[in-house]
Amino acid sequence: MADKPPLVKMKDVQQELPTGSVLLSVFAANRQLHAVLLSKEKYASWKIERPEVLEKKIVALLRAIGNYDGLRDLPQTHFADTSWEAPARDVIDTFLKGSGLNFAQKFDELIVVPDGAIWYLPFEAVQVGDGKGTVPLITKTRVRCAPTMGLAVAG
């Protein structure tokens, strides 16, 4: 029998988080999406309103960056196209709506524990404010994914 991921309490996850890291955990339940953002010192939780709208916006972003299918060649000119930036702003605004949070705040690493359609959301590409406009999140912080909260901080 395969080993199971470790079962951990949220306060233990917070204690194990490296300083400067935040953990975003999303869970899908009964056609609803819920999210929790943890740092060592605090946390926020919110219900993602209208997850079906968010899912459509994720699809729009993936199409805008050229993710149509696995066998599609992208022309060189596609890489200079910035039309994907608007859908990348829209999707993160929809995701964070009602949370009181924004990803423009400074942190060293974002650890994402996705669920449902959030597995397909390229957090590295979402557009966040930098004081002069917006930039892809990956230019401000490291981003990594983990399948569970316990494995996100497992030593």
PyMOL commands that set and color helices and strands:
alter all, ss='L'
color gray80, all
select helices_A, chain A and resi 10-16+51-64+76-80+85-96+116-120+123-125+137-139+149-153
alter helices_A, ss='H'
color red, helices_A
select strands_A, chain A and resi 21-29+32-38+43-48+109-113+127-129+134-136+142-145
alter strands_A, ss='S'
color yellow, strands_A
deselect
rebuild
show_as cartoon
